[in-house]
């Protein structure tokens, strides 16, 4: 499928929009010079495809435009994001290429169509994944820094529920990155104050939305929790679904995990393996044997449990 933003940046209207963006600076008493405003208005009001491509190009940089020309941007660009606009699908598709979500005030202006997007069946999977990461990032900075974005955890969870589980891998990935970025001595604080509350606040509870596609990212979160592993395991393990038997990358990552995690809560490490493996065929799970050997070395008593023995029968001998 053709990408409308790629078309825009390679078109004469898109290149002209780029030139005009370069002419925008903080004004003194006026947010845009008369010349730049006049040229921007003519450009986005151009009939047909030329005008659409110009609007698409400008939509990617709406945070920049809003910062430098909030009044003009609010009246001319923000309405394009409303789903009643014929340009909505195109400008949202372009927006995913922006490296900046924008200020809390800007988000407030486009919040309604942003949340509505997650329930639309015509959204491309790549676009939804990107905006799910944005949604998670907003929730993270609200918890970590009281950033003031007008988004409640309940609103975020509702949006993700509407997406039907299609975005949960992206949410898990973003939370895992946040947990991985915390220093060893800050893992507990990061889990208790940020990642844990965000996960509990926005992750959908619906059983039917929990799929193997998110399993790897959920385990990534747990493997990054350090001293918070035991506490985090109680929260996350109930959402883990058996991994895709064709992949088995999740068990491999568990087998390679830090020794400190195995020592922190051996029984919960075993529970995590049970959740990931599920009802795999006997002798089919690669790297499981290595993980179980490490676990039994640390906690010999677990080796005699029914859970451990069942997993042992599922481990590949190769």
Buried (B, 14 or more C-beta within 10 A) or exposed (E): EEEBBEBBBEBEBBBBBBEBBEEBEEEEEEBBEEEBBEBBEEBBEBEEEBBBBBBBBBBBBBBBBBBBBBEBBBEBBBBBBBEEBEBBBBBBBBBBBBEEBBBBBBBBBBBEBBBBBBEBEEBBEEBBBBBBBBBBBBBBBBBBEEBEBEBEBEBBBBBBBBBBBBBBBBBBBBBBBBBBEBEEEBBBEBBEEBBBBBBEBBBBEEEEBBBBBBBBBBBBBBBBBBBBBBBBBEBBBEBBBBBBBEEBBBBBBBBEBEEEBBEBBBBBBBBBBBBBBBEBEEEEBBBBBBBBBBBBEBBEEBBEEEEBEEBBEBBBEE
